[in-house]
Structure formats: structure tokens, C-alpha cells
Amino acid sequence: MEDNKSGFATIDEYMVQYPPDIQDKLQQIRQVIRESAPDATEKISYQMPTFELHGQNLVHFAAFKKHTGFYPTPSGIEEFQEELAPYKKAKGSAQFPHDQPLPLDLVRRVVLFRAAENLRKAEAKAAKKRKN
């Protein structure tokens, strides 16, 4: 099932709708994700820029009026809850205010954690398939 209801086909199309300063923040996050998970592929999912790895969503990110949203799933938030404490967050998301520098090293570490998690899930799924 395709969940791209935004009309954006690519992350570039998504980003161009924002002012240059916001585009820069989105591009910074995108670059950190690319460097941290070079095998991940880009797509639009849930109307947001998304990276997929090993057949599963890795992380999403998106721009809003006052913040950049980062969505590493609940496990990514839980694993880094102390470091994410300064930011507004929910079960699977964190908000990085536009008037503050992006915590790019933290984003990198979260992406690495999620990439390892996706790999473990993919390996477990493959092992289960081999058994059957």
C-alpha cells in the first residue's frame, strides 16, 4: 500500500516548499542520515521524508512552523531519552526548535541505533523464513 498522499515524489520536492533556512536544516538532517546509514533508501512516507533500511522504515523527519520533527520510532526515543530530555518529545518523535542548533551528533547516534535494530529484525525474519 502506498502511503504517499502528499503529492511529493521525492525528498527534494518536499524540501523546496520551505524557506532556505528551513531547507538547510532539513538538508543537514538528511546528510547525517545518509552518512550514518549509506545503504538506506529515500522515500516519502506518511507525507514526510523517510529513510528505509532492510525493508523497514528507519527514520522520518519533517519541517513545521517552529521546529523540525524527527521520528526514529518509539525505540529510538526510548534508547536516547536522557539526551533527548531538553526537547519536546512524544512516544516516537522529538522536536528540534528552529531557533536552536540541530543536535546532529545525537541524530547520527540515533540513526546508527535504528540501523542496527532494523538489521537485527531483518536477520530474525530471514532466519524464521528459512525454518519454515
DSSP file with accessible surface (Angstrom, degrees, kcal/mol):
  #  RESIDUE AA STRUCTURE BP1 BP2  ACC     N-H-->O    O-->H-N    N-H-->O    O-->H-N    TCO  KAPPA ALPHA  PHI   PSI    X-CA   Y-CA   Z-CA
    1    1 A M              0   0  218      0, 0.0     2,-0.5     0, 0.0     0, 0.0   0.000 360.0 360.0 360.0 131.2    0.0    0.0    0.0
    2    2 A E        -     0   0  138      1,-0.1    43,-0.1     2,-0.1     0, 0.0  -0.733 360.0-174.8 -88.1 125.9    1.4    3.4   -0.9
    3    3 A D        +     0   0   32     -2,-0.5     2,-1.2    41,-0.2    44,-0.5   0.127  45.3 117.7-110.3  22.8    1.1    6.0    1.8
    4    4 A N        +     0   0   45      1,-0.2     3,-0.2    42,-0.1    41,-0.1  -0.710  22.6 149.7 -89.2  92.1    2.4    9.0   -0.1
    5    5 A K        +     0   0  166     -2,-1.2    -1,-0.2     1,-0.1    40,-0.0   0.367  52.5  82.0-100.8   0.8   -0.7   11.2    0.0
    6    6 A S  S    S-     0   0   36      2,-0.2    -1,-0.1    -3,-0.1     3,-0.1   0.703  96.3-122.4 -80.9 -23.0    1.3   14.5   -0.1
    7    7 A G  S    S+     0   0   66      1,-0.3     2,-0.5    -3,-0.2    -2,-0.1   0.358  73.1 125.1  91.5  -6.3    1.9   14.7   -3.8
    8    8 A F        -     0   0   44      1,-0.1    -1,-0.3     5,-0.0    -2,-0.2  -0.758  38.7-174.8 -88.0 130.8    5.6   14.8   -3.2
    9    9 A A        +     0   0   67     -2,-0.5     2,-0.3     1,-0.1    35,-0.2   0.719  68.6  24.4 -93.6 -24.5    7.6   12.1   -5.1
   10   10 A T  S  > S-     0   0   58     33,-0.1     4,-1.7     1,-0.1    -1,-0.1  -0.910  76.8-113.1-137.9 164.8   11.0   12.9   -3.6
   11   11 A I  H  > S+     0   0    1     -2,-0.3     4,-2.8     1,-0.2     5,-0.2   0.886 117.3  58.1 -65.4 -36.2   12.6   14.4   -0.5
   12   12 A D  H  > S+     0   0   91      1,-0.2     4,-1.9     2,-0.2    -1,-0.2   0.922 105.1  49.7 -59.5 -43.7   13.9   17.2   -2.8
   13   13 A E  H  4 S+     0   0   88      1,-0.2     4,-0.5     2,-0.2    -1,-0.2   0.882 111.7  49.7 -62.2 -38.3   10.3   18.1   -3.8
   14   14 A Y  H >< S+     0   0   10     -4,-1.7     3,-1.0     1,-0.2    -2,-0.2   0.943 111.8  47.2 -63.3 -47.9    9.3   18.1   -0.2
   15   15 A M  H >< S+     0   0    7     -4,-2.8     3,-2.0     1,-0.2    -2,-0.2   0.832  97.0  69.5 -69.0 -32.1   12.1   20.4    0.9
   16   16 A V  T 3< S+     0   0  101     -4,-1.9    -1,-0.2     1,-0.3    -2,-0.1   0.721  86.6  69.0 -64.5 -17.1   11.8   23.0   -1.9
   17   17 A Q  T <  S+     0   0   99     -3,-1.0    -1,-0.3    -4,-0.5    -2,-0.1   0.619  91.4  76.1 -75.4 -10.5    8.5   24.2   -0.4
   18   18 A Y  S <  S-     0   0   51     -3,-2.0     5,-0.0    -4,-0.2    -3,-0.0  -0.650  92.2 -93.7-103.0 158.6   10.3   25.7    2.7
   19   19 A P    >>  -     0   0   70      0, 0.0     4,-2.6     0, 0.0     3,-0.7  -0.232  46.7-100.3 -63.2 159.2   12.3   28.9    3.1
   20   20 A P  H 3> S+     0   0  106      0, 0.0     4,-2.3     0, 0.0     5,-0.1   0.828 120.4  54.9 -54.0 -38.7   16.1   28.5    2.6
   21   21 A D  H 3> S+     0   0  104      2,-0.2     4,-1.5     1,-0.2     5,-0.1   0.904 112.7  42.8 -66.1 -36.2   16.9   28.4    6.4
   22   22 A I  H <> S+     0   0   15     -3,-0.7     4,-2.6     2,-0.2     5,-0.2   0.903 111.1  55.2 -74.9 -39.7   14.5   25.5    6.9
   23   23 A Q  H  X S+     0   0   65     -4,-2.6     4,-2.8     1,-0.2    -2,-0.2   0.907 105.9  53.9 -57.1 -39.5   15.7   23.8    3.8
   24   24 A D  H  X S+     0   0   92     -4,-2.3     4,-2.3    -5,-0.2    -1,-0.2   0.923 108.3  47.9 -62.6 -44.3   19.2   24.0    5.2
   25   25 A K  H  X S+     0   0   28     -4,-1.5     4,-2.1     2,-0.2    -2,-0.2   0.927 113.2  47.9 -62.5 -44.4   18.1   22.3    8.5
   26   26 A L  H  X S+     0   0    0     -4,-2.6     4,-2.6     1,-0.2    -2,-0.2   0.913 111.5  50.6 -62.7 -40.4   16.3   19.5    6.6
   27   27 A Q  H  X S+     0   0   68     -4,-2.8     4,-2.6    -5,-0.2    -1,-0.2   0.879 107.3  54.1 -66.1 -36.6   19.3   19.0    4.4
   28   28 A Q  H  X S+     0   0   62     -4,-2.3     4,-2.1     2,-0.2    -1,-0.2   0.935 111.2  44.5 -62.7 -45.7   21.6   18.8    7.4
   29   29 A I  H  X S+     0   0    0     -4,-2.1     4,-2.5     1,-0.2     5,-0.2   0.939 112.8  52.2 -64.0 -44.4   19.5   16.0    8.9
   30   30 A R  H  X S+     0   0    5     -4,-2.6     4,-2.7     1,-0.2    -2,-0.2   0.918 109.5  49.5 -57.3 -44.4   19.3   14.3    5.5
   31   31 A Q  H  X S+     0   0   76     -4,-2.6     4,-2.5     2,-0.2    -1,-0.2   0.909 109.6  50.5 -65.1 -41.4   23.0   14.3    5.2
   32   32 A V  H  X S+     0   0   17     -4,-2.1     4,-2.2     2,-0.2    -1,-0.2   0.914 111.7  48.5 -63.1 -41.4   23.6   12.9    8.6
   33   33 A I  H  X S+     0   0    0     -4,-2.5     4,-2.5     2,-0.2    -2,-0.2   0.944 111.2  49.9 -63.8 -46.1   21.2   10.1    7.9
   34   34 A R  H  < S+     0   0   98     -4,-2.7    -2,-0.2     1,-0.2    -1,-0.2   0.901 114.0  45.1 -58.3 -43.5   22.9    9.4    4.5
   35   35 A E  H  < S+     0   0  128     -4,-2.5    -1,-0.2     1,-0.2    -2,-0.2   0.862 116.7  45.0 -69.4 -35.5   26.3    9.2    6.2
   36   36 A S  H  < S+     0   0   16     -4,-2.2    -2,-0.2     1,-0.3    -1,-0.2   0.764 129.2  23.5 -81.2 -27.8   25.1    7.1    9.1
   37   37 A A    ><  +     0   0    5     -4,-2.5     3,-2.1    -5,-0.2    -1,-0.3  -0.591  68.7 170.4-137.1  70.9   23.1    4.6    7.0
   38   38 A P  T 3  S+     0   0  100      0, 0.0    -1,-0.1     0, 0.0    -3,-0.1   0.725  77.4  55.9 -62.1 -19.2   24.6    4.7    3.5
   39   39 A D  T 3  S+     0   0  135      2,-0.1    15,-0.2    15,-0.0     2,-0.1   0.522  84.4 107.7 -89.1  -5.5   22.5    1.7    2.4
   40   40 A A    <   -     0   0   15     -3,-2.1     2,-0.3    -7,-0.2    13,-0.2  -0.394  62.9-138.2 -71.3 150.1   19.2    3.3    3.3
   41   41 A T  E     -A   52   0A  77     11,-2.6    11,-2.7    -2,-0.1     2,-0.3  -0.842  12.4-123.3-111.1 149.4   16.9    4.5    0.6
   42   42 A E  E     +A   51   0A  64     -2,-0.3     2,-0.3     9,-0.2     9,-0.2  -0.643  40.4 144.7 -90.1 146.3   14.9    7.7    0.5
   43   43 A K  E     -A   50   0A  61      7,-2.3     7,-2.7    -2,-0.3     2,-0.5  -0.955  48.6-104.5-161.8 172.5   11.2    7.9    0.0
   44   44 A I  E     +A   49   0A   6     -2,-0.3     2,-0.3   -35,-0.2   -41,-0.2  -0.959  45.0 164.6-105.4 125.3    8.2    9.9    1.1
   45   45 A S  E >   +A   48   0A   1      3,-2.4     3,-1.7    -2,-0.5   -41,-0.1  -0.995  66.0   8.0-142.3 141.0    6.1    8.0    3.7
   46   46 A Y  T 3  S-     0   0  145    -43,-0.5   -42,-0.1    -2,-0.3    -1,-0.1   0.866 130.2 -66.8  54.1  31.9    3.4    9.4    5.9
   47   47 A Q  T 3  S+     0   0   94    -44,-0.5    -1,-0.3     1,-0.2   -43,-0.1   0.716 117.1 102.1  64.1  24.2    3.8   12.6    3.9
   48   48 A M  E <  S-A   45   0A  30     -3,-1.7    -3,-2.4    14,-0.1    -1,-0.2  -0.956  85.7 -89.3-133.1 154.2    7.3   13.1    5.3
   49   49 A P  E     -A   44   0A   0      0, 0.0    12,-2.1     0, 0.0     2,-0.3  -0.424  56.5-178.4 -58.7 132.3   10.9   12.5    4.1
   50   50 A T  E     -AB  43  60A   0     -7,-2.7    -7,-2.3    10,-0.2     2,-0.4  -0.983  25.7-149.1-139.6 146.3   11.7    9.0    5.2
   51   51 A F  E     -AB  42  59A   2      8,-2.6     7,-3.7    -2,-0.3     8,-1.0  -0.963  16.2-160.4-115.0 137.6   14.7    6.6    5.0
   52   52 A E  E     +AB  41  57A  56    -11,-2.7   -11,-2.6    -2,-0.4     2,-0.4  -0.930   9.8 179.7-117.9 141.3   14.1    2.9    4.7
   53   53 A L  E >   - B   0  56A  14      3,-3.0     3,-1.3    -2,-0.4   -13,-0.1  -0.986  67.3  -2.2-145.3 131.1   16.6    0.2    5.5
   54   54 A H  T 3  S-     0   0   83     -2,-0.4    -1,-0.1     1,-0.3     3,-0.1   0.869 130.0 -54.7  57.8  38.9   16.3   -3.6    5.3
   55   55 A G  T 3  S+     0   0   62      1,-0.2     2,-0.3    -3,-0.0    -1,-0.3   0.555 121.3  91.8  78.2   8.1   12.7   -3.3    4.2
   56   56 A Q  E <  S-B   53   0A  56     -3,-1.3    -3,-3.0     0, 0.0    -1,-0.2  -0.970  85.4 -94.5-134.4 151.0   11.6   -1.2    7.1
   57   57 A N  E     -B   52   0A  37     -2,-0.3    -5,-0.3    -5,-0.2     3,-0.1  -0.385  33.8-173.2 -61.7 136.1   11.3    2.5    7.8
   58   58 A L  E     -     0   0A   1     -7,-3.7     2,-0.3     1,-0.4    -6,-0.2   0.884  60.3 -26.1 -95.0 -62.6   14.4    3.7    9.6
   59   59 A V  E     -B   51   0A   1     -8,-1.0    -8,-2.6    13,-0.0    -1,-0.4  -0.980  51.4-151.7-150.2 157.7   13.6    7.3   10.5
   60   60 A H  E     -BC  50  71A  21     11,-1.6    11,-3.1    -2,-0.3     2,-0.3  -0.890  12.6-174.5-121.7 159.9   11.3   10.1    9.2
   61   61 A F  E     + C   0  70A   0    -12,-2.1     2,-0.3    -2,-0.3     9,-0.2  -0.979   4.9 173.7-150.5 158.3   11.8   13.9    9.5
   62   62 A A  E     - C   0  69A   1      7,-2.1     7,-3.2    -2,-0.3     2,-0.4  -0.989  27.3-115.5-162.4 156.2    9.7   16.9    8.7
   63   63 A A  E     + C   0  68A   3     -2,-0.3     2,-0.3     5,-0.2     5,-0.2  -0.778  30.4 175.1-100.2 142.6    9.5   20.7    9.0
   64   64 A F        -     0   0   87      3,-2.3    -2,-0.0    -2,-0.4     3,-0.0  -0.811  48.2 -86.3-133.9 176.8    6.9   22.6   10.9
   65   65 A K  S    S+     0   0  191     -2,-0.3     3,-0.1     1,-0.2    -1,-0.0   0.888 121.7  11.4 -56.1 -45.4    6.4   26.2   11.8
   66   66 A K  S    S+     0   0  157      1,-0.1    32,-2.2    31,-0.0    33,-0.4   0.423 127.9  26.6-116.8  -1.3    8.6   26.3   14.9
   67   67 A H  E     - D   0  97A  30     30,-0.3    -3,-2.3    31,-0.1     2,-0.5  -0.977  65.7-116.9-154.0 166.0   10.5   23.0   14.8
   68   68 A T  E     -CD  63  96A   0     28,-2.6    28,-2.8    -2,-0.3     2,-0.3  -0.953  35.4-140.3-105.0 125.5   11.9   20.2   12.8
   69   69 A G  E     -CD  62  95A   0     -7,-3.2    -7,-2.1    -2,-0.5     2,-0.4  -0.701  14.1-166.2 -88.5 139.9   10.3   16.9   13.7
   70   70 A F  E     -CD  61  94A   1     24,-2.6    24,-2.3    -2,-0.3    -9,-0.2  -0.997   1.0-169.0-127.7 126.7   12.5   13.8   14.0
   71   71 A Y  E     +C   60   0A  48    -11,-3.1   -11,-1.6    -2,-0.4    22,-0.2  -0.791  21.7 157.1-124.1  86.9   10.8   10.4   14.1
   72   72 A P     >  -     0   0    0      0, 0.0     4,-0.9     0, 0.0    21,-0.1   0.126  61.4-103.0 -95.7  21.8   13.0    7.5   15.0
   73   73 A T  H >>  -     0   0   41     19,-1.0     4,-1.7     2,-0.2     3,-0.5   0.186  46.1 -71.3  72.2 163.6   10.2    5.2   16.2
   74   74 A P  H 3> S+     0   0   57      0, 0.0     4,-2.9     0, 0.0     5,-0.2   0.872 132.7  57.8 -57.2 -35.9    9.5    4.7   19.9
   75   75 A S  H 3> S+     0   0   33      1,-0.2     4,-2.5     2,-0.2     5,-0.2   0.893 105.1  50.4 -64.4 -37.3   12.6    2.5   20.4
   76   76 A G  H <X S+     0   0    0     -4,-0.9     4,-1.1    -3,-0.5    -1,-0.2   0.878 113.2  45.7 -67.4 -36.5   14.8    5.3   19.2
   77   77 A I  H  < S+     0   0   12     -4,-1.7     3,-0.3    14,-0.2    -2,-0.2   0.934 114.0  48.7 -69.7 -45.2   13.3    7.8   21.6
   78   78 A E  H >< S+     0   0  136     -4,-2.9     3,-1.3    13,-0.2     4,-0.2   0.918 108.6  52.9 -62.3 -43.8   13.4    5.4   24.5
   79   79 A E  H 3< S+     0   0  115     -4,-2.5    -1,-0.2     1,-0.3     3,-0.2   0.832 121.1  31.7 -62.9 -31.6   17.1    4.5   23.9
   80   80 A F  T 3X S+     0   0   23     -4,-1.1     4,-2.1    -3,-0.3    -1,-0.3   0.012  78.6 128.2-116.0  28.0   18.1    8.1   23.9
   81   81 A Q  H <> S+     0   0  118     -3,-1.3     4,-0.5     1,-0.2    -1,-0.1   0.853  72.6  51.2 -59.1 -36.4   15.6    9.6   26.3
   82   82 A E  H >4 S+     0   0  174     -4,-0.2     3,-0.9     1,-0.2    -1,-0.2   0.937 113.4  43.9 -65.6 -45.4   18.2   11.3   28.6
   83   83 A E  H 34 S+     0   0   81      1,-0.2    -1,-0.2    -3,-0.2    -2,-0.2   0.787 114.8  50.0 -71.5 -25.4   19.9   13.0   25.7
   84   84 A L  H >< S+     0   0    2     -4,-2.1     3,-2.3    -7,-0.2    -1,-0.2   0.493  81.3 102.4 -88.2  -2.5   16.5   14.0   24.2
   85   85 A A  T << S+     0   0   62     -3,-0.9    -1,-0.2    -4,-0.5    -2,-0.1   0.816  72.9  58.9 -53.6 -36.0   15.3   15.4   27.5
   86   86 A P  T 3  S+     0   0  101      0, 0.0     2,-0.3     0, 0.0    -1,-0.3   0.654 100.5  72.1 -69.4 -10.9   15.9   19.0   26.5
   87   87 A Y  S <  S-     0   0   38     -3,-2.3     2,-0.2     9,-0.1     9,-0.1  -0.780  90.9-107.3-108.5 150.0   13.5   18.6   23.6
   88   88 A K  E     +E   95   0A 150      7,-0.5     7,-2.7    -2,-0.3     2,-0.3  -0.515  53.3 170.5 -67.3 134.2    9.7   18.2   23.4
   89   89 A K  E     -E   94   0A  81      5,-0.2     5,-0.2    -2,-0.2     2,-0.2  -0.962  25.9-163.0-146.8 163.8    9.0   14.6   22.5
   90   90 A A  E >   -E   93   0A  57      3,-2.2     3,-0.7    -2,-0.3   -13,-0.0  -0.669  56.7 -64.9-130.6-169.5    6.3   12.0   22.2
   91   91 A K  T 3  S+     0   0  173      1,-0.3   -14,-0.2    -2,-0.2   -13,-0.2   0.848 131.2   7.5 -52.8 -41.9    6.3    8.3   22.0
   92   92 A G  T 3  S+     0   0   19    -15,-0.1   -19,-1.0   -16,-0.1     2,-0.3   0.174 120.9  65.8-128.7  19.4    8.1    8.1   18.7
   93   93 A S  E <   - E   0  90A  20     -3,-0.7    -3,-2.2   -22,-0.2     2,-0.3  -0.965  49.0-161.4-144.9 158.2    9.2   11.7   17.9
   94   94 A A  E     -DE  70  89A   0    -24,-2.3   -24,-2.6    -2,-0.3     2,-0.5  -0.977  16.6-140.2-135.4 148.6   11.3   14.6   19.0
   95   95 A Q  E     -DE  69  88A  55     -7,-2.7    -7,-0.5    -2,-0.3   -26,-0.2  -0.954   8.3-163.7-114.0 123.4   11.0   18.3   18.2
   96   96 A F  E     -D   68   0A   3    -28,-2.8   -28,-2.6    -2,-0.5     6,-0.1  -0.910  25.9-128.0-105.0 109.3   14.1   20.4   17.5
   97   97 A P  E >   -D   67   0A  36      0, 0.0     3,-1.6     0, 0.0   -30,-0.3  -0.242   9.0-130.7 -59.6 142.2   13.2   24.1   17.7
   98   98 A H  T 3  S+     0   0   34    -32,-2.2   -31,-0.1     1,-0.3     4,-0.1   0.759 104.8  62.7 -64.6 -24.2   14.3   26.2   14.7
   99   99 A D  T 3  S+     0   0  137    -33,-0.4    -1,-0.3     2,-0.1   -32,-0.1   0.335  99.7  64.5 -87.3  11.3   15.9   28.8   16.9
  100  100 A Q  S <  S-     0   0   83     -3,-1.6     2,-0.0    -4,-0.0    -4,-0.0  -0.941  94.4 -96.5-127.8 153.7   18.4   26.2   18.2
  101  101 A P        -     0   0  114      0, 0.0    -2,-0.1     0, 0.0   -76,-0.0  -0.351  47.1-104.5 -64.7 147.1   21.2   24.3   16.5
  102  102 A L        -     0   0   17      1,-0.1     2,-2.0    -4,-0.1     3,-0.2  -0.509  23.4-125.2 -69.7 139.8   20.3   20.8   15.4
  103  103 A P     >  +     0   0   22      0, 0.0     4,-2.5     0, 0.0     3,-0.2  -0.482  44.2 166.1 -83.4  71.6   21.8   18.1   17.6
  104  104 A L  H  >  +     0   0   49     -2,-2.0     4,-2.6     1,-0.2     5,-0.1   0.839  69.0  54.0 -64.5 -34.3   23.4   16.4   14.6
  105  105 A D  H  > S+     0   0   86     -3,-0.2     4,-2.3     2,-0.2    -1,-0.2   0.921 110.7  48.0 -66.0 -38.7   25.7   14.1   16.6
  106  106 A L  H  > S+     0   0   11     -3,-0.2     4,-2.6     2,-0.2    -2,-0.2   0.928 110.2  51.6 -65.0 -43.6   22.6   12.8   18.5
  107  107 A V  H  X S+     0   0    0     -4,-2.5     4,-2.7     1,-0.2     5,-0.2   0.939 109.3  51.7 -57.7 -44.3   20.7   12.3   15.3
  108  108 A R  H  X S+     0   0   93     -4,-2.6     4,-2.5     1,-0.2    -2,-0.2   0.942 110.8  46.5 -58.8 -47.4   23.7   10.3   14.0
  109  109 A R  H  X S+     0   0   70     -4,-2.3     4,-2.2     1,-0.2    -1,-0.2   0.890 112.0  50.7 -66.8 -36.8   23.8    8.1   17.0
  110  110 A V  H  X S+     0   0    1     -4,-2.6     4,-2.8     2,-0.2    -1,-0.2   0.929 110.6  49.4 -64.7 -43.7   20.0    7.5   16.9
  111  111 A V  H  X S+     0   0    0     -4,-2.7     4,-2.9    -5,-0.2    -2,-0.2   0.925 110.3  50.4 -63.0 -42.6   20.2    6.6   13.2
  112  112 A L  H  X S+     0   0   75     -4,-2.5     4,-2.2    -5,-0.2    -1,-0.2   0.918 111.5  49.0 -61.6 -41.5   23.1    4.1   13.9
  113  113 A F  H  X S+     0   0   42     -4,-2.2     4,-2.2     1,-0.2    -2,-0.2   0.942 113.2  46.3 -61.0 -47.3   21.0    2.6   16.7
  114  114 A R  H  X S+     0   0    4     -4,-2.8     4,-2.9     1,-0.2    -2,-0.2   0.882 109.5  54.6 -66.8 -35.8   17.9    2.3   14.4
  115  115 A A  H  X S+     0   0   16     -4,-2.9     4,-2.2     2,-0.2    -1,-0.2   0.931 109.9  46.7 -63.6 -43.0   20.0    0.8   11.6
  116  116 A A  H  X S+     0   0   42     -4,-2.2     4,-2.4     1,-0.2    -1,-0.2   0.901 112.3  51.4 -64.0 -39.7   21.3   -1.9   13.9
  117  117 A E  H  X S+     0   0   25     -4,-2.2     4,-2.3     2,-0.2    -2,-0.2   0.931 109.8  48.4 -63.2 -45.8   17.8   -2.5   15.1
  118  118 A N  H  X S+     0   0    0     -4,-2.9     4,-2.4     1,-0.2    -1,-0.2   0.888 110.5  52.2 -62.3 -38.7   16.5   -2.8   11.5
  119  119 A L  H  X S+     0   0   68     -4,-2.2     4,-2.7     2,-0.2     5,-0.2   0.936 108.7  49.8 -63.7 -45.5   19.3   -5.2   10.7
  120  120 A R  H  X S+     0   0  132     -4,-2.4     4,-2.4     1,-0.2    -2,-0.2   0.921 112.1  48.4 -59.0 -43.1   18.5   -7.5   13.7
  121  121 A K  H  X S+     0   0   96     -4,-2.3     4,-2.3     2,-0.2    -1,-0.2   0.908 111.8  48.9 -64.2 -42.2   14.8   -7.5   12.7
  122  122 A A  H  X S+     0   0   25     -4,-2.4     4,-2.4     2,-0.2    -2,-0.2   0.905 112.1  48.7 -65.2 -40.6   15.6   -8.4    9.1
  123  123 A E  H  X S+     0   0  113     -4,-2.7     4,-2.5     2,-0.2    -2,-0.2   0.905 111.6  49.3 -65.6 -41.6   18.0  -11.2   10.1
  124  124 A A  H  X S+     0   0   64     -4,-2.4     4,-2.4    -5,-0.2    -2,-0.2   0.915 111.3  49.6 -64.3 -40.0   15.4  -12.6   12.5
  125  125 A K  H  X S+     0   0  151     -4,-2.3     4,-2.3     2,-0.2    -2,-0.2   0.923 111.8  48.2 -65.3 -41.8   12.8  -12.5    9.8
  126  126 A A  H  X S+     0   0   39     -4,-2.4     4,-2.2     1,-0.2    -2,-0.2   0.906 111.3  50.4 -65.6 -40.9   15.1  -14.3    7.4
  127  127 A A  H  X S+     0   0   40     -4,-2.5     4,-1.6     2,-0.2    -1,-0.2   0.914 110.8  48.9 -64.3 -41.3   16.0  -16.9    9.9
  128  128 A K  H  X S+     0   0  145     -4,-2.4     4,-1.4     1,-0.2    -2,-0.2   0.908 110.3  51.5 -64.0 -40.3   12.4  -17.6   10.6
  129  129 A K  H  < S+     0   0  165     -4,-2.3    -1,-0.2     1,-0.2    -2,-0.2   0.892 107.3  52.8 -64.8 -39.7   11.6  -17.9    6.9
  130  130 A R  H  < S+     0   0  188     -4,-2.2    -1,-0.2     1,-0.2    -2,-0.2   0.842 106.1  54.5 -64.3 -35.3   14.5  -20.4    6.5
  131  131 A K  H  <        0   0  187     -4,-1.6    -1,-0.2    -5,-0.2    -2,-0.2   0.841 360.0 360.0 -66.1 -35.3   13.0  -22.6    9.3
  132  132 A N     <        0   0  159     -4,-1.4    -3,-0.1    -3,-0.2    -4,-0.0   0.096 360.0 360.0 -83.2 360.0    9.6  -22.7    7.6
